[in-house]
Amino acid sequence: MPTIKKILVIRLSSIGDIVLTTPLLRSLQSAWPDAKIDYCTKAPFVSLLAENPRLSAIYTLETPPFEAYDLVVDLQYSLRSRAIVRSLRRQHLVHYRKANWKKWLLVQCKINFYGAYRSVVERYRDALKEFALSGDSLGCELYLSFSDRAFASTFFDGGKKTLALCFGAKHFTKRYPPRSFAALLALLLRETPIQVLLLGGREDAPQATEIMEALPAAFQPMVLNLAGSCSLRQTAAILERSDAVLCNDTGLMHIASAFGKKLFLLFGSSSASFGFLPCHAPYDLFEVEGLRCRPCSHIGRDRCPKGHFRCMNDLPQGVIASKILDYLKKSG
């Protein structure tokens, strides 16, 4: 194995993709414990890596890296990331090949060349196969500050079990409908007096309002809408304290997985074959099997191309609610 003293990892976006790079940072540090590891990402995602003891410096597109590196790991492999790479002096360079042809065949022709499931975490490591990095079963990492945890603690004083609901997603076909979430919550709250916390960014706030308005009045006091009122790290701290997480295929799913939370996943247009299931965290996956139109995209769409949105509308609410209730009862 070559002598490596300075490493740069590049992953510009987005939340889940960046969280999924953290096991690779651990592998790099294990292989070269004395090496300095830097990271380059977009400014809105710096907080995901702040406090990470494996990193020496975090750069952005506005303040790009400038040092010479023994190893540059480009996990984005886009025009922007390649421009950054070209500006650097480096000895070794590796790219993460996204195998877009496999995505295209699965979406357009429903032909799956991915084979047995392999996480993107493993695929990231494959990019460095010439260095024979070792893996582990520790999952993703996200480091929080005392102030992050102090903020979260204010929502956990009642002693009730807490279900975090991450109801948002960038694309429509990855979002379970707000009224359906309200109906699912009603099934849960009818059976047990848990606390539900709605988590999301400012862009998700209108959907949170829809959920609250669709909830029967008797259950509204049991649900706290925090969408748009917490920073990303504060949201992460709330997820760390929650007993379980109900979520769409979204970045917050991967943040929750970094704390080993039990996840209840609702997959619409998403497909596990793309490699983005939670990494070494417990989960139950709910999806509508046998739909010939699924997946309709590898990232999601702004509408259902068929008009019926069965991949979400046909998810069995009773089964989902029962699974969540069973878990909360057994978790003590």
C-alpha positions in Angstrom: 0.0 0.0 0.0 1.5 3.4 -1.0 2.4 6.0 1.6 -0.5 8.5 1.8 -0.3 11.6 4.0 -3.0 13.9 2.6 -6.4 12.8 1.2 -9.2 14.8 -0.3 -12.7 13.4 -0.6 -15.2 15.2 -2.9 -19.0 14.7 -2.6 -20.9 17.9 -3.4 -24.5 16.8 -2.7 -26.9 15.8 -1.3 -27.8 15.1 2.3 -28.1 11.3 2.1 -25.2 10.9 -0.3 -22.9 12.8 1.9 -23.9 10.9 5.1 -23.3 7.6 3.1 -19.7 8.7 2.5 -18.9 8.6 6.3 -18.1 4.9 6.4 -15.5 5.5 3.7 -13.9 8.2 5.8 -13.6 5.6 8.5 -12.0 3.1 6.1 -9.5 5.7 4.9 -8.5 6.6 8.4 -8.1 2.9 9.2 -5.9 2.4 6.2 -3.8 5.5 6.8 -4.2 6.5 10.5 -1.7 9.3 10.3 -3.0 10.9 7.1 -4.8 14.3 7.0 -8.3 13.9 5.4 -10.0 16.9 3.9 -13.5 17.1 2.4 -15.1 19.3 -0.3 -18.9 19.7 -0.5 -21.5 22.4 -1.1 -21.9 25.0 1.6 -25.4 24.0 2.7 -24.1 20.5 3.6 -21.0 21.5 5.6 -22.9 21.0 8.9 -23.3 17.3 8.2 -19.5 17.0 8.5 -18.8 19.5 11.1 -17.4 18.0 14.4 -16.3 14.9 12.5 -13.0 14.0 14.1 -11.8 12.2 11.0 -11.6 15.4 9.0 -8.9 18.1 9.1 -10.6 20.7 6.9 -13.9 21.1 5.0 -13.9 23.0 1.7 -16.8 24.3 -0.4 -17.3 25.5 -4.0 -16.8 29.0 -2.8 -13.7 28.2 -0.8 -12.2 25.2 -2.8 -9.3 23.1 -1.7 -5.9 24.3 -2.9 -3.3 22.0 -1.3 -1.4 19.1 -3.0 -2.8 15.7 -2.2 -1.4 12.2 -2.2 -4.9 10.8 -2.9 -8.1 12.5 -4.3 -11.3 10.6 -4.1 -14.0 12.1 -6.4 -17.3 10.5 -5.3 -19.4 13.1 -7.3 -17.7 12.7 -10.7 -19.5 15.7 -12.2 -18.3 18.7 -14.2 -17.9 20.7 -11.0 -16.0 18.0 -9.2 -13.7 17.4 -12.1 -13.0 21.1 -12.4 -11.9 21.0 -8.7 -9.7 17.9 -9.4 -8.0 19.6 -12.4 -7.0 22.6 -10.2 -5.1 20.4 -7.8 -1.8 18.7 -7.6 -2.3 15.1 -6.8 -0.5 11.8 -6.9 -3.4 9.3 -7.0 -6.9 10.0 -8.3 -9.9 7.7 -8.1 -13.4 8.3 -9.4 -16.7 6.8 -8.3 -18.4 5.4 -11.4 -22.2 5.7 -11.0 -23.0 3.0 -13.6 -25.8 5.2 -15.1 -26.4 2.7 -17.8 -27.8 0.3 -15.1 -30.1 3.0 -13.8 -31.3 3.7 -17.3 -32.0 0.1 -18.1 -33.9 -0.4 -14.8 -36.0 2.7 -15.2 -36.7 2.5 -18.9 -36.7 -1.2 -19.6 -37.2 -2.7 -16.1 -34.1 -4.8 -16.7 -32.1 -5.1 -13.5 -28.3 -5.6 -13.9 -27.5 -4.7 -10.3 -27.8 -8.2 -9.1 -27.8 -8.9 -5.3 -28.2 -5.8 -3.2 -25.1 -3.8 -2.6 -25.1 -0.5 -0.7 -23.7 2.6 -2.2 -21.3 2.5 0.8 -19.8 -0.6 -0.7 -19.8 0.8 -4.2 -17.9 3.9 -2.9 -15.3 1.6 -1.4 -15.1 -0.3 -4.7 -13.8 2.9 -6.3 -10.6 2.4 -4.2 -10.3 -1.3 -4.8 -6.6 -0.9 -5.8 -5.9 0.1 -2.2 -7.8 -2.9 -0.7 -9.6 -0.8 2.0 -11.3 -2.8 4.7 -15.0 -2.3 5.6 -16.9 -2.8 8.8 -20.5 -3.0 10.1 -20.6 0.3 12.0 -22.8 2.2 9.7 -22.8 5.9 9.0 -21.7 8.7 11.3 -22.9 12.2 12.2 -21.3 14.1 15.2 -23.4 16.5 17.2 -22.5 19.3 19.6 -23.7 19.9 23.1 -25.9 22.7 21.9 -27.5 20.5 19.3 -28.5 17.9 21.9 -29.6 20.6 24.4 -32.0 21.9 21.8 -33.4 18.5 21.1 -33.8 17.7 24.8 -36.6 20.3 25.2 -38.9 18.1 23.2 -38.5 14.9 25.2 -39.6 15.8 28.7 -42.9 14.0 28.8 -41.6 10.4 29.1 -43.8 9.3 26.1 -42.5 7.2 23.3 -41.6 9.5 20.3 -42.1 8.8 16.7 -40.2 11.1 14.3 -42.0 11.6 11.0 -39.8 12.7 8.1 -42.6 13.3 5.6 -40.7 15.3 2.9 -38.6 14.6 -0.1 -37.4 16.7 -3.0 -39.5 14.9 -5.6 -43.2 14.3 -5.5 -43.0 10.6 -6.4 -40.9 10.0 -3.3 -43.4 11.7 -1.0 -46.2 9.8 0.7 -49.3 12.1 0.4 -49.9 14.3 3.5 -53.5 13.2 3.9 -52.3 9.6 3.9 -49.8 10.4 6.6 -52.6 11.9 8.6 -54.7 8.8 8.2 -51.8 6.6 9.2 -51.0 8.8 12.3 -54.7 8.5 13.3 -54.4 4.7 13.2 -51.4 4.9 15.5 -52.6 7.6 17.9 -55.9 5.8 18.3 -54.0 2.8 19.9 -51.2 4.4 21.9 -50.5 7.9 23.4 -47.2 8.4 21.7 -45.6 11.8 20.7 -45.2 12.5 17.0 -42.7 15.1 15.8 -43.0 16.3 12.2 -39.5 17.0 10.9 -38.4 18.8 7.7 -37.0 21.9 6.2 -38.8 25.2 5.2 -39.6 23.7 1.8 -41.6 21.0 3.6 -43.6 23.3 5.8 -46.7 23.4 3.5 -47.0 19.6 3.6 -46.7 19.6 7.4 -49.6 22.0 7.5 -51.6 19.7 5.3 -50.9 16.8 7.7 -51.9 18.8 10.7 -55.1 20.0 9.1 -56.1 16.5 8.0 -55.6 15.0 11.4 -58.7 14.6 13.6 -58.9 17.3 16.2 -58.5 14.8 19.0 -55.1 13.8 17.8 -53.6 17.2 16.9 -52.3 17.9 20.5 -50.2 14.7 20.2 -48.4 15.9 17.1 -45.8 18.7 17.1 -45.0 20.4 13.8 -41.3 21.3 13.8 -40.9 21.6 10.0 -38.9 24.6 9.1 -38.1 25.6 12.6 -34.9 23.5 13.2 -31.5 23.5 11.6 -30.3 20.4 10.0 -28.1 19.5 13.0 -31.0 20.2 15.4 -33.2 17.9 13.4 -30.4 15.3 13.6 -30.3 15.7 17.3 -34.1 15.1 17.5 -33.8 12.0 15.4 -31.0 10.8 17.7 -33.4 11.0 20.7 -36.5 9.5 19.0 -37.6 6.0 19.6 -38.4 5.2 15.9 -38.6 7.0 12.6 -41.3 6.9 9.9 -40.0 8.3 6.6 -39.9 8.5 2.9 -36.7 7.9 0.9 -35.0 11.1 2.0 -31.8 12.4 3.4 -33.2 12.4 6.9 -33.6 8.7 6.6 -29.8 8.4 6.3 -29.2 10.8 9.2 -31.5 8.7 11.4 -29.6 5.6 10.3 -26.3 7.2 11.6 -27.8 6.9 15.1 -29.0 3.3 14.6 -32.7 4.3 14.8 -35.4 1.8 13.9 -36.7 3.0 10.5 -40.1 2.4 8.8 -39.5 3.2 5.2 -42.1 4.2 2.6 -40.8 3.7 -0.9 -42.8 4.9 -3.9 -40.9 5.4 -7.1 -37.7 4.5 -5.3 -36.0 1.1 -5.8 -33.7 -0.6 -3.3 -31.6 -1.8 -6.3 -30.1 1.7 -6.6 -28.3 1.0 -3.3 -29.7 3.6 -1.0 -31.2 1.6 1.8 -30.1 2.5 5.4 -26.5 1.3 6.1 -26.3 -1.1 9.0 -29.4 0.2 10.7 -32.6 -1.7 11.4 -35.6 -1.0 9.1 -38.9 -2.3 7.7 -39.4 -1.4 4.1 -42.9 -0.9 2.7 -43.3 -0.9 -1.1 -45.9 -2.0 -3.6 -44.6 -5.0 -5.3 -45.4 -5.9 -8.9 -46.0 -2.5 -10.3 -44.7 -2.6 -13.9 -44.2 1.2 -13.9 -41.9 1.1 -10.9 -39.3 2.6 -10.7 -40.2 5.4 -13.0 -37.0 7.4 -12.2 -33.8 6.9 -10.2 -34.2 10.2 -8.4 -37.9 10.9 -8.5 -40.4 12.9 -10.5 -42.6 16.0 -10.0 -45.7 14.0 -10.8 -46.8 10.4 -11.4 -46.3 9.7 -15.1 -49.3 7.2 -15.1 -51.6 9.5 -13.1 -52.6 6.9 -10.5 -49.6 7.1 -8.0 -50.3 3.6 -6.9 -46.7 3.1 -5.7 -47.7 5.3 -2.7 -51.5 5.2 -2.6 -51.6 1.4 -2.4 -49.2 1.1 0.6 -51.1 -0.8 3.3 -51.7 1.7 6.1 -53.0 -0.9 8.6 -49.9 -3.1 8.1 -47.6 -0.1 8.5 -49.3 1.1 11.7 -49.3 -2.4 13.2 -45.6 -2.8 12.6 -44.8 0.5 14.2 -47.1 -0.2 17.2 -45.5 -3.7 17.7 -42.0 -2.2 17.7 -42.8 0.6 20.1 -44.5 -1.9 22.5 -41.5 -4.3 22.4 -38.9 -1.6 22.7 -39.8 -1.1 26.4 
